[in-house]
Amino acid sequence: MALPELSFLLYINFWGALSLQSFITWSKRVENEISTIYLVQRHTLRATPAGGTSPPFLQIMYFAPSLHAMFNLQQVENKIRSSDWWLKAATTVDSHYCNSSGVMLTHHLLSVHENMANLFQQPEEGFYGNLFALVRHLQLDKQELEKELKVVALLHDIGKTSEDKSLVIPHPLTGKPAHKRHGLVSLMAAMEILATEFPVTPAKRNRIYRTIELHDMSYGLFREHRDTSTTPSFEQWAKINTKIHPLPGAGLLYLLLFKLADTHGHDNISDVLWFYQSVKVGYFDILEITLPIPTETDIR
């Protein structure tokens, strides 16, 4: 079986009380981009020279990604800006502005990209100090997180040039029927643009793709709450989280960080504040993970 993007194979035997969960916790500290973990033998007894047996052990094969998983951000951004999708976006008026404004969709994408860069340069104090402390608590790599979200910033709304909400098409990742909303079209554009020359692990690729697709999900939930007073359950938040990242809280943190940058053309950011408060109470508090809540000053 071919195993792409692997740099080395590490066999580890765990004796006695050291559990699989302990290994997974350790491995995330060492390398957040684990491609695959295979359990080869579980609770196997090995014969000893004296004829006895050793304690049960877990034998783990640990696959770590190669350096190719660390993509060159500048090359990826250049590829996006030279694509046909970008050229079309450059002649499409940003929907946040009137047709005579002269503000094109590419202006919005570049503005969100700039906001994202500024976000990661914030001093680690107050709200942002607590936010980046959460990034470390969830064992995410801050530099790689910034690079991934900058790619999302350039692509998140690029599908607005070809959206048609009245159409139902197969989802490009799952095959299930899905409305052709701009998040889905932006995902399709990303898959087309980044199909080649983007040597990253499947997990990293999925995080970028799914964050693009789901970037506007919180606004839809906010409008539903405003109209019906309903709020997503813990299970609903967990499902959204897992689509982006398997680690509890990490997937939603991608969306929470992105919403801080996606403010160009948004006069009202009530939906962002609602998203933070709702996901804190309905998900992070239940997991006993502290999610800091921004004020409008923190966002603006």
KOLGUMAR-329762 format. One record per residue: residue number from 1; x, y, z of N, C-alpha, C in turn; chain. Coordinates in steps of 0.1 Angstrom, whole numbers, plus 2048, in hexadecimal, padded with zeros to 3 digits. Each point is the difference from the previous one (the first is absolute). Last residue first. Layout:
BEGIN
R   nr  n.x  n.y  n.z  ca.x  ca.y  ca.z  c.x  c.y  c.z  kette
R  NUM    X    Y    Z     X     Y     Z    X    Y    Z      A
...
END
This chain:
BEGIN
R   nr  n.x  n.y  n.z  ca.x  ca.y  ca.z  c.x  c.y  c.z  kette
R  300  786  9C4  89C   802   80C   7F7  80F  805  801      A
R  299  7F2  7DC  81D   7FF   7FC   7F2  803  80B  7F6      A
R  298  801  807  82F   80A   7F6   7FD  7FF  7FC  7F1      A
R  297  7DF  81D  811   80D   807   7FF  80B  7F6  7FD      A
R  296  7D5  7F1  80A   801   805   7F2  80D  808  7FE      A
R  295  803  7D9  823   7F7   80B   7FF  801  805  7F1      A
R  294  80A  7CC  810   804   80D   7FC  7F6  80B  802      A
R  293  80B  7CF  81B   7F6   807   7F8  805  80E  7FC      A
R  292  818  7CC  80D   7FE   80F   803  7F6  806  7F7      A
R  291  803  7CD  812   801   807   7F4  7FE  80F  803      A
R  290  80E  7CF  81B   7FD   80F   801  802  807  7F2      A
R  289  7F1  7CC  80F   80B   807   7F9  7FC  80F  800      A
R  288  7E6  7D7  810   809   807   80A  80C  806  7F9      A
R  287  7D9  7EB  7EB   80C   7F9   800  80B  805  80A      A
R  286  7D6  815  7FC   7FD   7F2   803  80C  7F8  800      A
R  285  803  82D  7F3   7FE   7FF   80E  7FD  7F1  805      A
R  284  804  80A  7D1   80D   801   807  7FE  7FE  80F      A
R  283  7D8  7FF  7E5   80A   7F6   7FC  80C  801  809      A
R  282  7D8  81D  803   7FA   7F4   7FB  80B  7F5  7FD      A
R  281  80B  82D  810   7F7   7FA   809  7FB  7F2  7FC      A
R  280  81E  818  7E3   806   7FF   80D  7F7  7F8  80A      A
R  279  7F0  80C  7D5   809   7F4   800  807  7FE  80D      A
R  278  7E5  826  7FB   7F8   7F4   7FF  808  7F3  801      A
R  277  815  82C  800   7F8   7FD   80C  7F9  7F3  800      A
R  276  817  80F  7D9   809   7FD   80B  7F9  7FC  80D      A
R  275  7E6  80D  7DB   807   7F3   7FD  809  7FD  80C      A
R  274  7EB  82A  7FF   7F7   7F5   804  806  7F3  7FE      A
R  273  818  826  7F3   7FF   7FF   80E  7F7  7F5  805      A
R  272  803  807  7D2   80D   7FB   805  7FF  7FF  80F      A
R  271  7DB  813  7EA   801   7F2   7FD  80D  7FA  806      A
R  270  7F8  82F  800   7F9   7F9   80B  801  7F1  7FE      A
R  269  814  827  7E7   806   7F4   803  7FA  7F8  80C      A
R  268  7F8  829  7D6   7FB   7FA   80D  807  7F3  802      A
R  267  80C  819  7DB   7FE   80B   809  7FB  7FA  80E      A
R  266  81D  7EC  7D6   7F6   7FC   80A  7FE  80B  80A      A
R  265  822  7FF  7DC   7F2   802   7FB  7F5  7FC  809      A
R  264  82D  7EB  80D   7FF   80A   7F5  7F2  801  7FA      A
R  263  810  7E0  822   7F8   80B   804  7FF  80B  7F6      A
R  262  818  7D1  80C   7F6   802   7F6  7F6  80B  803      A
R  261  822  7F0  81E   807   807   7F5  7F6  803  7F5      A
R  260  7F3  7E8  828   806   80D   805  806  808  7F4      A
R  259  7EE  7D4  7F9   7F6   80B   801  805  80D  805      A
R  258  81C  7D9  7FE   7FD   806   7F3  7F6  80B  801      A
R  257  80B  7E7  826   80B   809   7FC  7FD  807  7F3      A
R  256  7E1  7DF  80F   800   80C   809  80B  80A  7FC      A
R  255  7FF  7D6  7EA   7F5   809   7FB  7FF  80D  809      A
R  254  820  7DF  80C   803   805   7F2  7F5  80A  7FC      A
R  253  7F9  7E9  827   809   80B   802  804  805  7F3      A
R  252  7E5  7DA  801   7F8   80C   803  80A  80C  802      A
R  251  814  7D6  7FB   7F9   804   7F4  7F8  80D  801      A
R  250  816  7ED  827   80A   806   7F6  7F9  804  7F3      A
R  249  7EA  7EA  827   802   80E   801  809  806  7F5      A
R  248  804  7CD  809   7F5   808   805  804  80E  802      A
R  247  816  7E1  7DA   802   803   80E  7F5  809  806      A
R  246  803  7F1  7D1   7FB   7F6   80A  802  804  80E      A
R  245  7F6  821  7D5   80C   7FB   808  7FA  7F6  80A      A
R  244  7E4  813  7DD   80C   807   7FE  80C  7F9  806      A
R  243  7D4  7EF  805   802   801   7F2  80D  807  7FD      A
R  242  7F1  7FC  82C   807   7F4   7FB  802  801  7F1      A
R  241  7E7  823  817   80F   7FF   804  807  7F5  7F9      A
R  240  7D1  803  7FB   807   80A   7F9  80F  800  802      A
R  239  7E5  7E4  81A   801   7FB   7F2  807  80A  7F7      A
R  238  7F8  80C  82D   80B   7F5   7FF  801  7FB  7F2      A
R  237  7DD  81F  80B   80D   806   800  80B  7F6  7FE      A
R  236  7D6  7EF  805   801   807   7F3  80D  807  7FF      A
R  235  7F5  7EA  828   803   7F7   7F6  801  806  7F2      A
R  234  7F4  81A  826   80E   7FC   801  804  7F7  7F5      A
R  233  7D8  81F  7F3   803   7F7   80C  80F  7FD  800      A
R  232  7E8  82E  7EA   805   7F3   7FE  803  7F8  80D      A
R  231  7D9  825  7FE   80F   800   801  805  7F2  7FE      A
R  230  7D0  822  7F8   807   7F3   802  80F  802  800      A
R  229  7DB  821  7F8   806   7FF   80E  806  7F2  802      A
R  228  7ED  815  7D6   7F8   7F5   807  805  7FE  80F      A
R  227  811  822  7E0   7F3   7FE   7FC  7F8  7F7  808      A
R  226  82E  809  809   7F9   80D   800  7F1  7FE  7FD      A
R  225  81D  7DC  7FC   7FE   803   80E  7F8  80D  801      A
R  224  80E  7F3  7D5   7F6   7F7   805  7FC  803  80F      A
R  223  823  818  7ED   7F3   805   7FA  7F5  7F6  805      A
R  222  82C  7F4  80C   7FC   80D   807  7F2  804  7FB      A
R  221  814  7DC  7EA   7FB   7FC   80D  7FC  80C  808      A
R  220  815  808  7D7   7F3   7FA   7FE  7F9  7FB  80D      A
R  219  82B  812  802   7F7   80B   7FC  7F2  7FA  7FE      A
R  218  825  7E3  808   7FB   806   80C  7F6  80B  7FD      A
R  217  816  7E9  7DC   7F6   7F8   807  7FA  807  80C      A
R  216  824  80C  7DF   7F4   808   802  7F5  7F9  808      A
R  215  82A  7EA  7F4   804   80D   806  7F4  809  803      A
R  214  806  7D1  7EC   7F8   803   80C  802  80E  806      A
R  213  818  7EE  7D9   7F2   7FD   7FE  7F7  805  80B      A
R  212  82F  806  803   7FB   808   7F5  7F1  7FD  7FF      A
R  211  817  7E5  81E   7FE   80E   805  7FB  809  7F6      A
R  210  80A  7D4  7F3   7F4   801   808  7FE  80D  806      A
R  209  827  7F8  7E6   7F4   7FF   7F8  7F4  802  808      A
R  208  829  800  816   7FF   80B   7F8  7F3  800  7F8      A
R  207  80B  7DB  81A   7FE   80B   809  7FD  80D  7F7      A
R  206  80D  7D8  7EA   7F2   800   805  7FD  80C  808      A
R  205  82D  7FA  7F3   7F7   803   7F4  7F1  801  804      A
R  204  81F  7F0  820   802   80F   7FE  7F7  804  7F4      A
R  203  801  7D2  809   7FA   807   80B  800  80F  7FE      A
R  202  816  7E3  7E1   7F2   800   7FF  7F9  808  80B      A
R  201  832  80E  7F6   7F9   7F4   805  7F1  801  7FD      A
R  200  820  81A  7DF   7FE   800   80E  7F9  7F3  804      A
R  199  813  81B  7D3   804   7F4   807  7FE  801  80F      A
R  198  7F3  817  7D1   7FB   803   80E  803  7F4  808      A
R  197  802  804  7CF   80A   809   806  7FC  805  80E      A
R  196  7D7  7F0  7E6   80D   7FC   7FD  80A  80A  807      A
R  195  7D1  805  806   801   7F2   7FD  80E  7FB  7FE      A
R  194  7EB  82C  80B   80A   7FA   808  802  7F1  7FD      A
R  193  7DF  81B  7E9   80C   809   800  80C  7F8  807      A
R  192  7D5  7EC  800   805   801   7F2  80D  807  800      A
R  191  7E9  7FC  829   804   7F3   7FC  806  800  7F2      A
R  190  7ED  828  811   80D   7FD   807  805  7F2  7FB      A
R  189  7D6  80D  7F0   80B   809   7FA  80D  7FC  806      A
R  188  7DA  7EC  813   803   7FB   7F3  80B  807  7F9      A
R  187  7F0  812  828   807   7F3   803  804  7FA  7F2      A
R  186  7E6  825  7FE   80D   804   804  809  7F4  803      A
R  185  7D2  7FA  7F8   807   803   7F3  80E  804  803      A
R  184  7E5  7F8  825   802   7F3   7F9  808  803  7F3      A
R  183  7F2  825  819   80A   7F9   807  804  7F3  7FA      A
R  182  7DD  81B  7EE   80D   805   7FD  80B  7F9  808      A
R  181  7D4  7E5  7F4   802   80C   806  80F  804  7FE      A
R  180  7DF  7DB  7EF   80B   806   7FA  802  80E  805      A
R  179  7EA  7D3  818   7FC   80C   7F9  80D  807  7FB      A
R  178  7FD  7CA  808   802   80D   807  7FD  80B  7F7      A
R  177  801  7C5  806   7FA   80C   7F9  802  80C  809      A
R  176  825  7D9  802   7F2   802   804  7FA  80C  7F9      A
R  175  82F  7F0  7FD   7F6   7FB   7F6  7F2  802  804      A
R  174  82C  80D  816   7F8   7F5   805  7F7  7FA  7F6      A
R  173  81F  824  7F6   807   7F8   809  7F8  7F4  805      A
R  172  7EE  822  7E2   80D   7FB   7FA  808  7F7  809      A
R  171  7C9  805  7FD   80B   806   808  80D  7FB  7FB      A
R  170  7D5  803  7E0   807   7F7   809  80B  807  807      A
R  169  7D6  81D  7F2   80A   7F9   7F9  807  7F6  80A      A
R  168  7D4  825  7F7   805   7F6   809  809  7F7  7F8      A
R  167  7EB  836  7FB   804   7F3   7FB  805  7F7  80B      A
R  166  7F1  82D  806   7F5   7F9   7FC  804  7F2  7FB      A
R  165  81F  823  80E   7FA   7F9   80B  7F4  7F7  7FC      A
R  164  82D  812  7E8   7F2   7FF   7FC  7F9  7F8  80B      A
R  163  834  819  7F3   7F7   7F9   809  7F2  801  7FA      A
R  162  82D  812  7F0   7F9   7F5   7F9  7F6  7F9  809      A
R  161  81D  825  80E   7FF   803   7F2  7F7  7F5  7F8      A
R  160  80D  7FE  82F   7F4   809   7FD  7FF  803  7F2      A
R  159  824  7E6  814   7F5   7F9   7FA  7F4  808  7FE      A
R  158  827  80F  818   803   800   7F2  7F5  7F9  7F8      A
R  157  808  808  831   7F4   806   7F9  802  7FF  7F1      A
R  156  822  7EE  81E   7F4   7FD   806  7F3  805  7F9      A
R  155  833  802  7F7   7F7   7F7   7F8  7F2  800  806      A
R  154  827  818  812   800   803   7F2  7F6  7F8  7F8      A
R  153  805  7F8  82F   7FC   80E   7FE  800  803  7F1      A
R  152  810  7D6  80E   7F2   801   801  7FB  80E  7FD      A
R  151  82E  7FA  803   7FB   7F9   7F4  7F1  801  800      A
R  150  814  80E  827   802   80A   7F5  7FC  7FB  7F2      A
R  149  7FE  7E4  826   7F5   809   800  802  80B  7F6      A
R  148  822  7E0  806   7F4   7F9   7FB  7F5  80A  7FF      A
R  147  828  80F  813   802   7FD   7F2  7F3  7FA  7FA      A
R  146  802  807  82F   7FF   80D   7F9  801  7FD  7F1      A
R  145  807  7DB  81B   7F2   805   801  7FE  80D  7F8      A
R  144  82B  7EF  806   7F9   7F9   7F6  7F1  803  7FF      A
R  143  81A  814  822   805   805   7F3  7F9  7F8  7F5      A
R  142  7F7  7F4  82D   7FB   80D   7FD  804  805  7F2      A
R  141  7F6  7CE  812   80B   808   7FD  7FC  80D  7FB      A
R  140  7E6  7E0  825   801   804   7F2  80C  808  7FD      A
R  139  7EC  7EB  82A   80B   7FA   7FA  800  803  7F1      A
R  138  7E2  810  824   7FB   7F5   7F7  80B  7FA  7F7      A
R  137  80B  823  81E   7F9   7F5   808  7FB  7F5  7F8      A
R  136  812  827  7EB   80A   7F7   805  7FA  7F5  808      A
R  135  7E3  81F  7F0   806   7FA   7F4  80B  7F6  805      A
R  134  7EC  81C  820   7F7   7F5   7FC  806  7F8  7F4      A
R  133  816  827  80D   802   7F6   80B  7F7  7F4  7FD      A
R  132  7FA  825  7E6   80B   7F9   7FB  805  7F6  80B      A
R  131  7DB  81B  80B   7FD   7F9   7F4  80C  7F7  7FB      A
R  130  805  81E  825   7F8   7F4   803  7FD  7F8  7F4      A
R  129  816  828  7F8   809   7F8   808  7F9  7F3  804      A
R  128  7E7  821  7EB   808   7F9   7F6  80B  7F7  808      A
R  127  7E2  81C  819   7F9   7F6   7F9  809  7F8  7F7      A
R  126  81D  818  821   7F2   801   7FF  7F9  7F5  7F9      A
R  125  830  802  7F1   7FB   806   80D  7F1  802  7FE      A
R  124  828  7F6  7DF   7FA   7F5   808  7FC  805  80E      A
R  123  804  81D  7D0   807   7FC   80C  7F8  7F6  808      A
R  122  7FA  801  7CB   7FB   806   80C  809  7FD  80C      A
R  121  802  7EF  7D1   80B   809   805  7FB  807  80D      A
R  120  7E4  7E4  7E6   80A   7F7   806  80C  808  805      A
R  119  7DB  817  7EB   7FB   7F8   80C  80C  7F8  807      A
R  118  807  817  7D6   801   809   80C  7FB  7F8  80D      A
R  117  7FD  7E9  7D7   80E   803   803  802  808  80D      A
R  116  7D5  7FA  7EE   805   7F3   806  80F  802  805      A
R  115  7EB  823  7E8   7FB   7FF   80E  805  7F4  807      A
R  114  809  804  7D2   808   80A   808  7FC  800  80F      A
R  113  7E7  7E5  7E2   80D   7FB   801  809  809  809      A
R  112  7D6  80F  7F4   7FF   7F6   80B  80D  7F9  802      A
R  111  7FE  81F  7DD   7FE   807   80D  7FF  7F6  80C      A
R  110  802  7F0  7D3   80D   805   804  7FF  808  80E      A
R  109  7D8  7F0  7EC   809   7F4   803  80D  805  805      A
R  108  7E2  821  7F1   7FB   7FA   80C  80A  7F4  805      A
R  107  807  814  7D6   803   80A   80B  7FC  7FA  80D      A
R  106  7F4  7E9  7DA   80E   7FD   803  805  80A  80B      A
R  105  7D4  804  7ED   801   7F5   809  80F  7FD  805      A
R  104  7F4  832  7F2   7FF   7F3   7FA  801  7F5  80A      A
R  103  7F2  837  7FC   806   7F6   809  7FE  7F2  7FB      A
R  102  7EE  82A  7EE   80D   7FD   7FB  808  7F6  809      A
R  101  7D1  814  801   80A   803   80A  80E  7FF  7FB      A
R  100  7D2  7F8  7ED   808   80C   7FB  80B  803  809      A
R   99  7E0  7DC  809   807   7FE   7F3  808  80B  7FB      A
R   98  7F9  7F8  835   7F8   803   7F5  807  7FE  7F3      A
R   97  80E  7E4  82C   800   80E   7FC  7F7  801  7F4      A
R   96  80B  7D7  815   7FE   808   80C  7FE  80F  7FC      A
R   95  80A  7DC  7E1   7F2   801   803  7FD  808  80D      A
R   94  828  806  7DA   7FE   7FA   80E  7F2  802  804      A
R   93  80D  7FD  7CC   7FF   80A   80B  7FD  7F8  80D      A
R   92  81C  7EF  7D5   7F3   7FE   806  800  809  80C      A
R   91  826  7F8  7E4   7F6   807   7F8  7F2  7FF  806      A
R   90  826  7EA  812   805   80E   7FF  7F6  808  7F8      A
R   89  7F9  7D1  806   7FD   808   80C  804  80E  7FF      A
R   88  80C  7E3  7DE   7F2   802   7FF  7FB  808  80D      A
R   87  82D  7F3  7FD   7FD   809   7F6  7F2  804  7FF      A
R   86  80D  7DE  81D   804   80D   805  7FD  80B  7F6      A
R   85  7F9  7D3  7F4   7F6   804   80A  803  80E  805      A
R   84  81E  7EB  7E2   7F5   805   7F9  7F5  805  80A      A
R   83  833  7FF  811   7F6   7F7   7FC  7F5  807  7F8      A
R   82  828  811  819   801   7FF   7F2  7F6  7F7  7F9      A
R   81  803  809  830   7FE   80D   7F9  802  7FF  7F1      A
R   80  807  7D9  81B   7F2   804   802  7FE  80D  7F7      A
R   79  82B  7F0  803   7F8   7F7   7F8  7F1  804  800      A
R   78  81F  816  81C   802   804   7F2  7F7  7F8  7F7      A
R   77  801  7F4  82D   7F9   80D   7FE  801  805  7F2      A
R   76  819  7DA  80D   7F1   7FD   800  7F8  80C  7FD      A
R   75  82F  805  805   7FC   7F9   7F4  7F2  7FD  7FF      A
R   74  80F  813  828   801   809   7F5  7FD  7FA  7F2      A
R   73  802  7E5  828   7F4   808   800  801  80A  7F4      A
R   72  815  7CF  806   805   80D   7FE  7F4  809  7FE      A
R   71  7FE  7D1  81D   7FF   806   7F3  806  80E  800      A
R   70  806  7D1  81B   801   80E   804  800  808  7F3      A
R   69  800  7D1  7FF   7F3   804   805  800  80F  804      A
R   68  827  7E8  7F1   7F8   805   7F5  7F2  805  805      A
R   67  821  7EA  81B   801   80F   800  7F8  806  7F4      A
R   66  7EF  7D1  813   80D   805   7FC  800  80F  800      A
R   65  7E1  7E1  821   801   806   7F3  80E  805  7FD      A
R   64  7F4  7D6  821   800   80E   801  802  806  7F1      A
R   63  7EE  7D0  81B   804   806   7F4  800  80F  801      A
R   62  803  7D2  821   7FD   80F   800  805  805  7F3      A
R   61  7F2  7CF  819   807   806   7F5  7FC  80E  7FE      A
R   60  7FF  7DE  82D   7FB   80A   7F8  809  803  7F4      A
R   59  7F2  7DB  82A   80A   803   7F6  7FA  809  7F6      A
R   58  7F7  7F2  836   7FA   805   7F3  80C  802  7F7      A
R   57  7FA  7DD  82C   806   80C   7FA  7F9  804  7F3      A
R   56  801  7DE  832   7F9   804   7F3  807  80D  7FB      A
R   55  820  7E4  81F   7F3   807   802  7FA  802  7F2      A
R   54  81F  7D6  801   802   80E   804  7F2  806  802      A
R   53  80F  7CB  809   7FA   80A   7F6  802  80E  805      A
R   52  81C  7CF  808   7F5   807   804  7FA  809  7F5      A
R   51  829  7E5  7FF   7F4   7F8   7FD  7F3  807  804      A
R   50  82E  810  801   7FE   7F7   80B  7F3  7F8  7FE      A
R   49  80F  821  7E0   809   7F5   801  7FE  7F6  80B      A
R   48  7D6  81A  7ED   80C   804   805  80A  7F4  801      A
R   47  7D1  80F  7E0   807   7F6   808  80E  806  805      A
R   46  7D2  81D  7F5   80D   7FC   7FA  807  7F6  809      A
R   45  7CB  813  7F5   809   7FB   80A  80D  7FB  7F9      A
R   44  7D8  827  7F4   807   7F4   7FC  80A  7FC  80B      A
R   43  7DE  827  7F8   800   7F7   80C  806  7F2  7FC      A
R   42  7FB  819  7D6   7FA   805   80C  7FF  7F6  80B      A
R   41  819  80E  7CD   7FD   7F6   809  7FB  806  80D      A
R   40  804  81B  7D9   805   7F3   7FB  7FC  7F5  809      A
R   39  7ED  833  7F5   802   7F7   80B  804  7F2  7FA      A
R   38  806  833  7EB   7FB   7F3   7FE  803  7F8  80D      A
R   37  7FB  835  7EC   805   7F8   80B  7FA  7F2  7FE      A
R   36  80A  82F  7DF   7F9   7F3   804  806  7FA  80C      A
R   35  80B  82E  7F2   7F8   7FB   7F4  7F8  7F4  804      A
R   34  812  82B  81E   801   7F2   7FF  7F7  7FC  7F4      A
R   33  810  82D  812   7FB   7FC   7F3  802  7F1  7FE      A
R   32  80E  81B  826   7F2   802   7FF  7FA  7FA  7F3      A
R   31  82C  7F6  821   7FD   803   7F2  7F1  800  7FE      A
R   30  814  7FE  82C   80C   7FF   7F8  7FD  804  7F2      A
R   29  7DE  7FF  820   809   80A   804  80C  800  7F7      A
R   28  7E0  7E0  7F9   7FB   80D   7FC  809  80B  804      A
R   27  809  7D4  80E   803   801   7F2  7FB  80E  7FB      A
R   26  7F7  7F2  82D   80E   803   7FE  803  804  7F1      A
R   25  7D4  7F2  80C   803   80D   806  80E  804  7FD      A
R   24  7F4  7D5  7F3   7FA   809   7F7  803  80F  805      A
R   23  80E  7DC  81B   808   801   7F4  7FB  80B  7F7      A
R   22  7E7  7F5  826   80D   807   804  808  802  7F4      A
R   21  7DA  7E6  7FB   7FD   80E   801  80C  808  804      A
R   20  804  7D1  7FE   7FF   806   7F3  7FD  80F  800      A
R   19  817  7ED  82C   7F4   7FD   7F8  802  806  7F2      A
R   18  81E  7ED  82C   800   80B   7F6  7F6  7FD  7F6      A
R   17  80B  7E2  825   7F5   809   802  7FF  80B  7F5      A
R   16  81E  7D5  7F6   7F9   803   80D  7F5  80A  7FE      A
R   15  822  802  7D9   7FF   7F6   80A  7F7  804  80C      A
R   14  809  80B  7C8   7FC   806   80D  7FE  7F4  80A      A
R   13  81C  80A  7CF   7FA   7F6   809  7FC  807  80D      A
R   12  80B  811  7CB   800   803   80E  7F9  7F5  808      A
R   11  815  810  7CC   7FA   7F5   808  802  803  80F      A
R   10  800  81E  7CF   806   7FF   80E  7F8  7F5  807      A
R    9  80C  817  7CC   7F8   7F6   807  806  7FD  80E      A
R    8  802  82C  7DA   807   7F5   807  7F5  7F8  807      A
R    7  7F5  823  7E1   80E   802   800  808  7F4  807      A
R    6  7D0  809  7E1   806   7FA   80C  80F  802  800      A
R    5  7DC  80A  7DD   803   80A   809  805  7FB  80E      A
R    4  7E4  7DC  7E5   807   80C   7FB  803  80A  80C      A
R    3  7F8  7CA  7F7   7FE   809   80B  807  80D  7FD      A
R    2  7EC  7CF  7E8   808   80C   7FF  7FD  809  80B      A
R    1  7FD  7C9  7FF   7F8   80C   800  809  80C  800      A
END
